[in-house]
Amino acid sequence: MKNTFCIALLYLCLSLLIASCCRDNDPEPACVQAEVVGPDCGGSWYLLSIPNTEEIRAGILPGGCYATDTYVTVNNLPEAYRKPGLKINVALEENNGQGPVCTAVYMMYPAASIKRICSSGDR
């Protein structure tokens, strides 16, 4: 009986340890400097230009956002930051492939979401 209790206690402790280690604590995406280019396909989508850094050339933006270019399109840019040429520092994350649908498309850019705005050039 004592061995059964010890084994049950051991399983309980191990399951508590595993449960506490398995929490999904994704790190916050890092900030990257971007420049607002302008509207993309009208509506609420805006095109951001990101400097060509080593991370961009590797195909991964900070925060796990994948990009093949130095441009991303976002749909949650606050109204105060929708000025073409404005430089802002933003934390981006992948937008699960949900991008704008344009009637005439010359170039499609990866869709991203702004996680937070770290700073801007005019504030």
Backbone as JSON Lines, residues from 0, in Angstrom:
{"i":0,"aa":"M","n":[0.81,-1.19,0.0],"ca":[0.0,0.0,0.0],"c":[0.86,1.26,0.0]}
{"i":1,"aa":"K","n":[1.96,1.18,0.77],"ca":[2.86,2.32,0.84],"c":[3.51,2.57,-0.52]}
{"i":2,"aa":"N","n":[3.88,1.52,-1.24],"ca":[4.48,1.67,-2.57],"c":[3.49,2.28,-3.56]}
{"i":3,"aa":"T","n":[2.25,1.9,-3.49],"ca":[1.22,2.45,-4.36],"c":[1.02,3.94,-4.09]}
{"i":4,"aa":"F","n":[1.04,4.31,-2.81],"ca":[0.9,5.72,-2.45],"c":[2.1,6.52,-2.97]}
{"i":5,"aa":"C","n":[3.29,5.99,-2.82],"ca":[4.5,6.68,-3.29],"c":[4.48,6.85,-4.81]}
{"i":6,"aa":"I","n":[4.06,5.81,-5.51],"ca":[3.99,5.9,-6.98],"c":[2.94,6.91,-7.4]}
{"i":7,"aa":"A","n":[1.78,6.91,-6.75],"ca":[0.73,7.88,-7.07],"c":[1.2,9.3,-6.78]}
{"i":8,"aa":"L","n":[1.91,9.49,-5.67],"ca":[2.45,10.81,-5.32],"c":[3.5,11.24,-6.35]}
{"i":9,"aa":"L","n":[4.32,10.32,-6.79],"ca":[5.33,10.61,-7.8],"c":[4.67,11.03,-9.11]}
{"i":10,"aa":"Y","n":[3.65,10.31,-9.55],"ca":[2.93,10.67,-10.78],"c":[2.26,12.04,-10.64]}
{"i":11,"aa":"L","n":[1.71,12.33,-9.48],"ca":[1.07,13.62,-9.25],"c":[2.1,14.75,-9.34]}
{"i":12,"aa":"C","n":[3.24,14.57,-8.72],"ca":[4.3,15.59,-8.78],"c":[4.82,15.78,-10.2]}
{"i":13,"aa":"L","n":[5.02,14.68,-10.92],"ca":[5.5,14.78,-12.31],"c":[4.47,15.46,-13.2]}
{"i":14,"aa":"S","n":[3.2,15.15,-13.02],"ca":[2.18,15.79,-13.86],"c":[2.07,17.27,-13.55]}
{"i":15,"aa":"L","n":[2.23,17.68,-12.28],"ca":[2.24,19.1,-11.94],"c":[3.45,19.81,-12.55]}
{"i":16,"aa":"L","n":[4.59,19.14,-12.53],"ca":[5.8,19.72,-13.12],"c":[5.65,19.88,-14.63]}
{"i":17,"aa":"I","n":[5.12,18.88,-15.29],"ca":[4.92,18.95,-16.75],"c":[3.89,20.01,-17.1]}
{"i":18,"aa":"A","n":[2.82,20.08,-16.33],"ca":[1.77,21.07,-16.62],"c":[2.3,22.49,-16.44]}
{"i":19,"aa":"S","n":[3.15,22.71,-15.47],"ca":[3.68,24.06,-15.26],"c":[4.69,24.45,-16.33]}
{"i":20,"aa":"C","n":[5.36,23.49,-16.92],"ca":[6.36,23.78,-17.97],"c":[5.74,23.91,-19.35]}
{"i":21,"aa":"C","n":[4.52,23.47,-19.53],"ca":[3.91,23.45,-20.86],"c":[3.07,24.67,-21.17]}
{"i":22,"aa":"R","n":[3.1,25.68,-20.35],"ca":[2.32,26.87,-20.66],"c":[2.87,27.52,-21.91]}
{"i":23,"aa":"D","n":[1.96,27.99,-22.73],"ca":[2.33,28.57,-24.01],"c":[2.61,30.07,-23.81]}
{"i":24,"aa":"N","n":[3.83,30.39,-23.41],"ca":[4.23,31.77,-23.2],"c":[5.07,32.23,-24.38]}
{"i":25,"aa":"D","n":[4.41,32.65,-25.45],"ca":[5.13,33.14,-26.6],"c":[5.78,34.47,-26.27]}
{"i":26,"aa":"P","n":[7.04,34.64,-26.65],"ca":[7.68,35.93,-26.39],"c":[7.06,37.02,-27.26]}
{"i":27,"aa":"E","n":[7.08,38.23,-26.75],"ca":[6.58,39.37,-27.52],"c":[7.46,39.58,-28.74]}
{"i":28,"aa":"P","n":[6.87,39.9,-29.88],"ca":[7.68,40.16,-31.07],"c":[8.57,41.39,-30.87]}
{"i":29,"aa":"A","n":[9.74,41.34,-31.44],"ca":[10.68,42.46,-31.35],"c":[10.22,43.61,-32.24]}
{"i":30,"aa":"C","n":[10.64,44.8,-31.89],"ca":[10.28,45.98,-32.68],"c":[11.21,46.09,-33.9]}
{"i":31,"aa":"V","n":[10.66,46.55,-34.99],"ca":[11.42,46.76,-36.22],"c":[11.01,48.12,-36.78]}
{"i":32,"aa":"Q","n":[11.98,48.83,-37.36],"ca":[11.67,50.13,-37.93],"c":[10.96,49.93,-39.26]}
{"i":33,"aa":"A","n":[9.9,50.69,-39.49],"ca":[9.14,50.62,-40.73],"c":[8.76,52.02,-41.16]}
{"i":34,"aa":"E","n":[8.53,52.18,-42.46],"ca":[8.06,53.45,-43.0],"c":[6.72,53.21,-43.66]}
{"i":35,"aa":"V","n":[5.76,54.07,-43.36],"ca":[4.44,53.97,-43.97],"c":[4.55,54.42,-45.42]}
{"i":36,"aa":"V","n":[4.19,53.53,-46.36],"ca":[4.24,53.85,-47.79],"c":[2.93,54.47,-48.23]}
{"i":37,"aa":"G","n":[1.83,53.9,-47.8],"ca":[0.52,54.42,-48.17],"c":[-0.51,53.31,-48.19]}
{"i":38,"aa":"P","n":[-1.73,53.63,-48.63],"ca":[-2.79,52.62,-48.67],"c":[-2.46,51.51,-49.67]}
{"i":39,"aa":"D","n":[-2.92,50.31,-49.35],"ca":[-2.73,49.15,-50.22],"c":[-4.11,48.62,-50.58]}
{"i":40,"aa":"C","n":[-4.51,48.76,-51.81],"ca":[-5.8,48.3,-52.31],"c":[-6.98,49.02,-51.68]}
{"i":41,"aa":"G","n":[-6.75,50.2,-51.17],"ca":[-7.85,50.94,-50.55],"c":[-8.27,50.31,-49.24]}
{"i":42,"aa":"G","n":[-9.37,50.75,-48.72],"ca":[-9.85,50.2,-47.46],"c":[-8.93,50.52,-46.31]}
{"i":43,"aa":"S","n":[-8.79,49.59,-45.4],"ca":[-7.99,49.82,-44.2],"c":[-6.59,49.2,-44.28]}
{"i":44,"aa":"W","n":[-6.2,48.67,-45.43],"ca":[-4.88,48.04,-45.57],"c":[-3.84,49.1,-45.91]}
{"i":45,"aa":"Y","n":[-2.71,49.06,-45.22],"ca":[-1.61,50.0,-45.46],"c":[-0.32,49.23,-45.68]}
{"i":46,"aa":"L","n":[0.49,49.76,-46.58],"ca":[1.76,49.14,-46.94],"c":[2.87,49.76,-46.1]}
{"i":47,"aa":"L","n":[3.69,48.9,-45.47],"ca":[4.83,49.35,-44.69],"c":[6.11,48.86,-45.35]}
{"i":48,"aa":"S","n":[7.1,49.72,-45.42],"ca":[8.42,49.36,-45.95],"c":[9.34,49.09,-44.77]}
{"i":49,"aa":"I","n":[10.06,47.98,-44.84],"ca":[10.97,47.59,-43.77],"c":[12.38,47.54,-44.34]}
{"i":50,"aa":"P","n":[13.37,48.12,-43.65],"ca":[14.74,48.11,-44.17],"c":[15.23,46.7,-44.45]}
{"i":51,"aa":"N","n":[16.07,46.57,-45.46],"ca":[16.6,45.27,-45.84],"c":[17.73,44.88,-44.9]}
{"i":52,"aa":"T","n":[17.39,44.11,-43.86],"ca":[18.36,43.68,-42.86],"c":[18.68,42.2,-43.06]}
{"i":53,"aa":"E","n":[19.59,41.7,-42.28],"ca":[19.95,40.28,-42.35],"c":[18.75,39.4,-42.04]}
{"i":54,"aa":"E","n":[17.92,39.82,-41.08],"ca":[16.73,39.04,-40.74],"c":[15.75,38.98,-41.92]}
{"i":55,"aa":"I","n":[15.63,40.09,-42.64],"ca":[14.74,40.13,-43.81],"c":[15.29,39.2,-44.89]}
{"i":56,"aa":"R","n":[16.58,39.28,-45.13],"ca":[17.16,38.42,-46.17],"c":[17.0,36.94,-45.83]}
{"i":57,"aa":"A","n":[16.95,36.63,-44.54],"ca":[16.74,35.24,-44.13],"c":[15.28,34.85,-44.27]}
{"i":58,"aa":"G","n":[14.4,35.81,-44.54],"ca":[12.99,35.52,-44.77],"c":[12.13,35.56,-43.53]}
{"i":59,"aa":"I","n":[12.68,36.02,-42.4],"ca":[11.91,36.05,-41.16],"c":[12.02,37.42,-40.54]}
{"i":60,"aa":"L","n":[10.88,38.04,-40.29],"ca":[10.85,39.3,-39.55],"c":[10.84,38.99,-38.07]}
{"i":61,"aa":"P","n":[11.27,39.94,-37.21],"ca":[11.17,39.7,-35.77],"c":[9.74,39.37,-35.39]}
{"i":62,"aa":"G","n":[9.6,38.42,-34.48],"ca":[8.26,38.03,-34.03],"c":[7.7,36.87,-34.83]}
{"i":63,"aa":"G","n":[8.45,36.33,-35.77],"ca":[8.0,35.18,-36.53],"c":[7.18,35.51,-37.74]}
{"i":64,"aa":"C","n":[7.15,36.74,-38.17],"ca":[6.4,37.13,-39.36],"c":[7.25,36.84,-40.59]}
{"i":65,"aa":"Y","n":[6.74,36.06,-41.49],"ca":[7.51,35.66,-42.67],"c":[7.32,36.65,-43.8]}
{"i":66,"aa":"A","n":[8.39,36.98,-44.46],"ca":[8.31,37.93,-45.57],"c":[9.32,37.54,-46.63]}
{"i":67,"aa":"T","n":[8.95,37.75,-47.88],"ca":[9.86,37.5,-48.98],"c":[10.37,38.8,-49.54]}
{"i":68,"aa":"D","n":[9.83,39.9,-49.1],"ca":[10.17,41.22,-49.57],"c":[10.47,42.11,-48.38]}
{"i":69,"aa":"T","n":[10.73,43.36,-48.65],"ca":[10.91,44.31,-47.56],"c":[9.65,45.14,-47.38]}
{"i":70,"aa":"Y","n":[8.52,44.63,-47.8],"ca":[7.23,45.28,-47.62],"c":[6.26,44.31,-46.98]}
{"i":71,"aa":"V","n":[5.42,44.81,-46.09],"ca":[4.3,44.04,-45.56],"c":[3.08,44.94,-45.62]}
{"i":72,"aa":"T","n":[1.91,44.34,-45.64],"ca":[0.67,45.1,-45.63],"c":[-0.05,44.78,-44.33]}
{"i":73,"aa":"V","n":[-0.55,45.82,-43.67],"ca":[-1.22,45.65,-42.38],"c":[-2.61,46.28,-42.45]}
{"i":74,"aa":"N","n":[-3.52,45.75,-41.64],"ca":[-4.87,46.3,-41.64],"c":[-5.26,46.91,-40.3]}
{"i":75,"aa":"N","n":[-4.32,47.01,-39.38],"ca":[-4.65,47.59,-38.08],"c":[-3.71,48.75,-37.72]}
{"i":76,"aa":"L","n":[-3.31,49.52,-38.73],"ca":[-2.5,50.71,-38.49],"c":[-3.41,51.81,-37.95]}
{"i":77,"aa":"P","n":[-3.11,52.34,-36.74],"ca":[-3.97,53.39,-36.18],"c":[-4.01,54.62,-37.08]}
{"i":78,"aa":"E","n":[-5.12,55.33,-37.02],"ca":[-5.36,56.5,-37.87],"c":[-4.25,57.55,-37.75]}
{"i":79,"aa":"A","n":[-3.72,57.72,-36.56],"ca":[-2.69,58.74,-36.33],"c":[-1.38,58.45,-37.07]}
{"i":80,"aa":"Y","n":[-1.18,57.21,-37.49],"ca":[0.08,56.81,-38.13],"c":[-0.08,56.57,-39.64]}
{"i":81,"aa":"R","n":[-1.17,56.95,-40.23],"ca":[-1.43,56.68,-41.64],"c":[-0.93,57.78,-42.56]}
{"i":82,"aa":"K","n":[0.23,58.34,-42.26],"ca":[0.82,59.4,-43.06],"c":[1.97,58.81,-43.88]}
{"i":83,"aa":"P","n":[1.9,58.86,-45.23],"ca":[3.0,58.34,-46.04],"c":[4.32,59.02,-45.67]}
{"i":84,"aa":"G","n":[5.37,58.21,-45.56],"ca":[6.69,58.72,-45.21],"c":[6.98,58.7,-43.72]}
{"i":85,"aa":"L","n":[5.97,58.46,-42.88],"ca":[6.17,58.43,-41.44],"c":[6.97,57.19,-41.05]}
{"i":86,"aa":"K","n":[8.02,57.37,-40.26],"ca":[8.82,56.24,-39.77],"c":[8.34,55.88,-38.37]}
{"i":87,"aa":"I","n":[8.03,54.6,-38.18],"ca":[7.56,54.1,-36.89],"c":[8.31,52.83,-36.54]}
{"i":88,"aa":"N","n":[8.4,52.54,-35.27],"ca":[8.93,51.27,-34.8],"c":[7.73,50.44,-34.36]}
{"i":89,"aa":"V","n":[7.57,49.28,-34.96],"ca":[6.42,48.44,-34.68],"c":[6.86,47.01,-34.42]}
{"i":90,"aa":"A","n":[6.06,46.3,-33.68],"ca":[6.24,44.87,-33.49],"c":[5.22,44.19,-34.39]}
{"i":91,"aa":"L","n":[5.68,43.38,-35.31],"ca":[4.8,42.73,-36.29],"c":[4.69,41.24,-36.02]}
{"i":92,"aa":"E","n":[3.57,40.68,-36.4],"ca":[3.42,39.24,-36.38],"c":[2.64,38.8,-37.61]}
{"i":93,"aa":"E","n":[2.8,37.55,-37.97],"ca":[2.15,37.03,-39.17],"c":[0.64,37.11,-39.03]}
{"i":94,"aa":"N","n":[-0.04,37.45,-40.13],"ca":[-1.49,37.63,-40.12],"c":[-2.2,36.42,-40.72]}
{"i":95,"aa":"N","n":[-1.65,35.25,-40.56],"ca":[-2.26,34.0,-41.02],"c":[-2.7,34.03,-42.47]}
{"i":96,"aa":"G","n":[-1.95,34.72,-43.32],"ca":[-2.23,34.71,-44.74],"c":[-3.45,35.49,-45.16]}
{"i":97,"aa":"Q","n":[-4.03,36.28,-44.28],"ca":[-5.22,37.06,-44.63],"c":[-4.77,38.43,-45.1]}
{"i":98,"aa":"G","n":[-4.7,38.6,-46.39],"ca":[-4.29,39.87,-46.96],"c":[-5.42,40.51,-47.73]}
{"i":99,"aa":"P","n":[-5.18,41.7,-48.25],"ca":[-6.24,42.37,-49.0],"c":[-6.5,41.69,-50.33]}
{"i":100,"aa":"V","n":[-7.71,41.82,-50.82],"ca":[-8.06,41.3,-52.14],"c":[-8.2,42.51,-53.07]}
{"i":101,"aa":"C","n":[-7.3,42.58,-54.05],"ca":[-7.29,43.73,-54.95],"c":[-7.86,43.3,-56.3]}
{"i":102,"aa":"T","n":[-8.52,44.23,-56.96],"ca":[-9.08,43.91,-58.27],"c":[-7.99,43.83,-59.33]}
{"i":103,"aa":"A","n":[-7.0,44.68,-59.27],"ca":[-5.86,44.62,-60.19],"c":[-4.59,44.62,-59.35]}
{"i":104,"aa":"V","n":[-3.91,43.49,-59.34],"ca":[-2.75,43.35,-58.47],"c":[-1.49,43.22,-59.31]}
{"i":105,"aa":"Y","n":[-0.55,44.1,-59.04],"ca":[0.74,43.98,-59.68],"c":[1.7,43.23,-58.77]}
{"i":106,"aa":"M","n":[1.58,43.42,-57.47],"ca":[2.46,42.78,-56.51],"c":[1.67,42.49,-55.25]}
{"i":107,"aa":"M","n":[1.77,41.27,-54.74],"ca":[1.12,40.91,-53.48],"c":[2.19,40.92,-52.39]}
{"i":108,"aa":"Y","n":[1.88,41.49,-51.26],"ca":[2.81,41.57,-50.15],"c":[2.29,40.73,-49.0]}
{"i":109,"aa":"P","n":[3.19,40.19,-48.17],"ca":[2.74,39.39,-47.02],"c":[1.9,40.22,-46.06]}
{"i":110,"aa":"A","n":[0.87,39.62,-45.51],"ca":[0.0,40.3,-44.56],"c":[0.57,40.13,-43.15]}
{"i":111,"aa":"A","n":[0.52,41.19,-42.37],"ca":[1.0,41.16,-40.99],"c":[0.03,41.95,-40.13]}
{"i":112,"aa":"S","n":[0.14,41.76,-38.84],"ca":[-0.62,42.54,-37.86],"c":[0.35,43.29,-36.99]}
{"i":113,"aa":"I","n":[-0.02,44.5,-36.62],"ca":[0.82,45.26,-35.7],"c":[0.46,44.82,-34.29]}
{"i":114,"aa":"K","n":[1.43,44.3,-33.58],"ca":[1.24,43.86,-32.2],"c":[1.24,45.07,-31.27]}
{"i":115,"aa":"R","n":[2.17,45.99,-31.49],"ca":[2.22,47.24,-30.73],"c":[3.08,48.24,-31.48]}
{"i":116,"aa":"I","n":[2.85,49.53,-31.26],"ca":[3.7,50.57,-31.84],"c":[4.65,51.01,-30.75]}
{"i":117,"aa":"C","n":[5.94,50.85,-31.02],"ca":[6.96,51.14,-30.01],"c":[7.28,52.63,-29.96]}
{"i":118,"aa":"S","n":[7.43,53.25,-31.12],"ca":[7.67,54.69,-31.2],"c":[7.46,55.12,-32.63]}
{"i":119,"aa":"S","n":[7.36,56.44,-32.84],"ca":[7.21,56.97,-34.18],"c":[8.1,58.18,-34.35]}
{"i":120,"aa":"G","n":[8.32,58.58,-35.6],"ca":[9.23,59.67,-35.91],"c":[8.68,61.03,-35.6]}
{"i":121,"aa":"D","n":[7.37,61.2,-35.47],"ca":[6.82,62.55,-35.27],"c":[6.3,62.79,-33.85]}
{"i":122,"aa":"R","n":[6.57,61.9,-32.94],"ca":[6.07,62.06,-31.57],"c":[7.2,62.21,-30.59]}
